[in-house]
Amino acid sequence: MPILLLAQGMMLVSPPEPLPKDQPTARRERRVKLNSTPEALFAALTSKDEARKKEAAIVLGWEWLADRIDGDVAIHSANLDADPATERILNLENAAAVLKQEGDDWWLVGSFSCCGPSGHAPEPFVEWKSLVWPDTKDLIIHTGGAYGTGVGQTNYQVYRLLRGHMYLVFEIDENTHNWRETIDTKVLPISAGKMATLRTRGKTTTCTNWNWNPTKFQFEPVTAKPARCPQ
């Protein structure tokens, strides 16, 4: 990755991330203008007033959780896009919401929850790491997929924020199990814009490399063989 070296003070500055000119075709999350701030919503979620708590949960898109918020609520700041201003992430153990400020207004740009009243969310449910660009965090959601008696699935999803919208840029099943077998997949970051997936099915292990495509704004599998996975 190119590094810009400034002579004065010998300060190292990363160049701006190359971004697509057109709107990506990847799935885009719903965007809603808010009439509140992240701090006010956090205060409502942690209050003893059940009506305030329920209203805040509904605003954040956690309708099914509105009567079930009894665990720890956290608020974080993270830079999720090229804009130097930081976004806010509100999260529970099984839900997360991403809020972005534009001018004087706050917008809900991503709302995620798992896995229904009878389900158990993977741990951790949400993370944010620099997978593509060192100055930007990417949102990672570990969410439940199809499940039933004796069968189940969890998914690994990566979302990135671009021009006020969150896009699903990578998704793979982390774990799939049924009565006959279990398939596990590990996602292994290699370097900026490069990662690998290591899939284990019984005694067979398959490695796939993935590179970030800035024009398409998504991760794509690398067809070159053989694939190399970090150990």
C-alpha positions in Angstrom: 0.0 0.0 0.0 1.5 3.4 -0.9 2.5 5.7 2.0 2.8 9.4 1.7 5.8 10.8 3.6 5.7 14.4 4.7 9.1 16.0 5.2 8.0 18.3 8.0 7.8 16.3 11.2 8.3 13.1 9.2 4.6 12.3 9.6 3.3 9.3 7.8 -0.1 9.8 6.2 -2.2 7.2 4.4 -3.5 8.3 1.0 -7.3 8.4 0.5 -9.0 5.1 -0.2 -10.0 4.7 -3.9 -13.8 4.6 -4.0 -16.2 3.7 -6.8 -17.7 6.4 -8.9 -21.0 4.6 -9.3 -23.4 3.2 -6.7 -22.4 -0.3 -5.8 -24.7 -3.2 -6.8 -24.3 -4.9 -3.4 -27.2 -5.1 -1.0 -27.8 -1.8 0.8 -29.2 -1.3 4.3 -32.2 0.9 5.0 -31.5 4.5 5.9 -33.7 6.5 8.3 -33.5 10.1 9.5 -33.6 10.3 13.3 -35.1 12.9 15.5 -32.7 12.1 18.3 -29.0 11.8 19.0 -27.0 8.6 19.7 -26.4 9.8 23.3 -30.1 10.4 23.9 -31.0 7.0 22.5 -28.4 5.4 24.7 -29.8 7.2 27.8 -33.3 5.9 26.9 -32.1 2.3 26.4 -30.4 2.3 29.8 -33.2 4.1 31.7 -35.6 2.5 34.1 -38.5 3.9 32.1 -39.8 0.9 30.1 -41.8 3.2 27.8 -38.7 5.2 26.8 -36.6 2.1 26.5 -39.2 0.5 24.2 -39.5 3.6 22.0 -35.7 3.8 21.6 -35.5 0.1 20.6 -38.2 0.6 17.9 -36.5 3.8 16.6 -33.3 1.7 16.1 -35.1 -1.1 14.2 -35.1 -3.6 17.1 -38.9 -4.0 17.2 -38.9 -7.6 18.4 -36.5 -6.7 21.1 -38.5 -3.7 22.4 -39.8 -5.6 25.5 -36.6 -7.7 26.0 -33.8 -5.2 26.6 -32.5 -6.3 30.0 -28.8 -6.8 29.3 -25.8 -4.5 28.8 -26.1 -1.6 26.4 -23.0 0.0 24.9 -22.2 3.0 22.7 -19.0 3.3 20.7 -17.4 5.7 18.3 -15.6 4.4 15.1 -14.7 5.8 11.8 -16.5 3.6 9.2 -16.0 5.6 6.1 -13.9 8.2 4.3 -15.5 11.0 6.2 -13.2 12.0 9.1 -16.1 12.3 11.5 -16.8 9.2 13.6 -20.0 7.2 13.5 -21.7 5.8 16.5 -22.5 2.1 17.2 -25.1 1.2 19.7 -25.2 -2.5 20.6 -26.6 -5.2 22.8 -25.3 -8.8 23.0 -27.7 -9.6 20.1 -28.3 -6.3 18.3 -26.4 -3.4 16.8 -27.3 -0.1 15.1 -25.0 2.3 13.2 -25.7 6.0 13.3 -24.1 8.6 11.0 -24.2 12.4 11.4 -24.7 14.6 8.3 -24.8 18.3 9.2 -27.0 18.7 12.2 -28.9 15.5 11.5 -28.3 11.9 12.6 -29.2 9.0 10.4 -29.8 5.3 11.2 -27.8 3.6 8.4 -27.7 0.1 9.6 -29.8 -2.0 12.0 -29.0 -5.6 12.8 -30.3 -8.2 15.3 -30.3 -11.9 15.9 -31.9 -14.5 16.3 -35.5 -14.2 17.3 -37.1 -14.7 20.8 -36.0 -18.4 21.0 -32.6 -18.1 19.4 -29.1 -17.5 20.7 -26.8 -14.9 19.0 -23.3 -15.9 18.1 -20.6 -14.4 20.4 -19.5 -11.8 19.6 -22.5 -10.7 17.5 -20.8 -7.5 16.2 -17.2 -6.4 15.7 -15.4 -3.6 13.8 -12.0 -4.1 12.2 -9.9 -2.6 9.5 -10.2 -5.2 6.7 -9.8 -3.0 3.6 -8.2 0.4 4.6 -6.1 1.2 7.7 -8.0 4.4 8.5 -11.5 2.8 8.2 -13.2 0.2 10.3 -15.5 -2.3 8.7 -18.5 -3.8 10.5 -18.6 -7.5 11.0 -21.9 -9.2 11.9 -22.0 -12.8 13.1 -25.6 -13.7 12.6 -27.8 -16.8 12.6 -29.1 -18.4 9.4 -31.5 -21.3 8.9 -32.0 -23.4 11.9 -34.3 -26.2 13.3 -34.2 -29.4 15.3 -30.7 -30.8 14.8 -29.7 -28.3 12.1 -28.4 -24.8 12.2 -26.2 -22.2 10.5 -24.3 -19.0 11.5 -23.1 -16.4 8.9 -20.2 -14.0 8.8 -21.1 -10.7 7.1 -19.0 -7.7 6.4 -20.6 -4.3 5.9 -18.9 -1.1 4.7 -20.2 2.5 4.7 -20.0 4.5 1.5 -21.6 8.0 1.0 -24.1 7.5 3.9 -25.2 4.0 3.0 -24.1 0.6 4.4 -23.4 -2.2 1.9 -23.0 -5.9 2.4 -19.6 -6.5 0.8 -18.9 -10.1 1.9 -20.9 -13.0 3.3 -20.1 -16.6 4.1 -21.5 -19.3 6.3 -19.3 -19.7 9.4 -20.8 -22.9 10.7 -23.4 -25.3 9.2 -24.4 -28.5 11.0 -27.0 -31.2 10.7 -27.4 -34.8 11.9 -24.7 -36.0 9.5 -21.9 -33.5 9.5 -20.5 -30.1 10.6 -18.8 -27.6 8.3 -16.7 -24.8 9.9 -15.3 -21.8 8.1 -12.7 -19.4 9.5 -12.2 -16.0 8.0 -8.5 -15.0 8.2 -7.4 -11.4 7.5 -4.1 -11.4 5.6 -3.4 -7.7 4.9 -5.3 -4.6 3.9 -7.8 -5.7 1.3 -6.8 -9.4 1.4 -8.2 -12.2 3.4 -8.7 -16.0 3.2 -11.4 -18.5 4.2 -10.4 -21.9 5.6 -13.3 -24.3 5.4 -13.2 -27.7 7.2 -15.6 -30.5 6.3 -14.7 -33.7 8.1 -11.1 -34.4 7.3 -11.1 -32.1 4.2 -9.9 -28.5 4.4 -10.3 -26.0 1.6 -8.7 -22.6 1.4 -9.9 -19.7 -0.7 -8.3 -16.3 -1.0 -10.3 -13.1 -1.4 -9.2 -9.6 -2.6 -11.0 -6.3 -2.3 -12.3 -4.9 -5.6 -12.6 -1.1 -5.1 -14.5 -0.6 -8.4 -17.2 -3.1 -7.4 -16.9 -2.3 -3.7 -16.9 -5.9 -2.6 -14.6 -8.8 -1.8 -14.1 -11.3 -4.7 -12.5 -14.8 -4.6 -9.1 -15.1 -6.2 -9.0 -17.9 -8.8 -5.2 -18.3 -8.8 -4.0 -21.7 -7.5 -2.9 -22.9 -5.1 -4.7 -20.8 -2.5 -2.6 -20.0 0.6 -4.1 -19.6 4.0 -2.2 -18.3 7.1 -1.6 -20.9 9.7 
